[in-house]
Amino acid sequence: MGTVNFVWNLTKNYFTFGLIGLTVSDRYASIVPVGGISMSPTFNPHDDSSMRALTRDFVVMEKLCLEKYKFSLGDVVVFSSPTNHKEKNIKRITALPGDLVSTPHYDAVVIPEGHCWVEGDNQAWSLDSRSFGPVRYILLHILLLMKRNLT
């Protein structure tokens, strides 16, 4: 009888903490791994394919106060990839609404209201606004904290 109570209490605790953790990660903040070299040297500065799993950077993504947040040039943001909505991209804001951007793929683009232009720090290896155009603000999340190599 004592074993059944112990298992039941343990199950209730795990379930409760699981619901709390899910709520926090869904509504307030979550930890996101940074893969690839498009944001190098800011993230993954020593990306070596043989050690990639051990040297990956992690960031905390804030989700709560974005309605009131005023994005500015240089902010590093997380957003769903326009080509694969299950994939998250991390890039830096390089132009805001009303700014004029000129790239080899576009003659000149005026960033529309509610959008921004994002680029990776390692432009030679970055799939960013130069490929898919401006990103809507509603898709963006701001990074609260940068944490290097949890290993």
Buried (B, 14 or more C-beta within 10 A) or exposed (E): EEEEEEEEEEEEEEEEEEEEEEEEEEEEBBEBBBBBBBBBEBBBBEBEEEEBEEBBBBBEBBBEEBEEBEBEEEBBBBBBBBEEEEEBBBBBBBBBBEBEBEBEEEEEBEBEEEBBBBBBBBEEEBBBBBEBBBBEBEBBBBBEEEEBEEE
